[in-house]
Amino acid sequence: MKVKVLNRTYRMSRKEYEGLLQMASEQVPFGVYAVEKGDYAELRHDRCRSITQLKALIRQFKRQGLRVYANRGGPADG
């Protein structure tokens, strides 16, 4: 599968990608950390300030046919 991280694209197995996805999940406590479609995925670092902003961002990606990975843990202070 192809995985885009920042401006680079890497080819890796699904198992390697799932490990990377776990690490990305820990880096974004409240926001979107990855989007995926078919055999392509993109790691993101979209932090949100409110649940409304997060929902709007998720809807925007889903309209494009992407599967969205997001954390709704609440905004981190500090």
Disulfide bonds with the S-S distance in Angstrom:
none
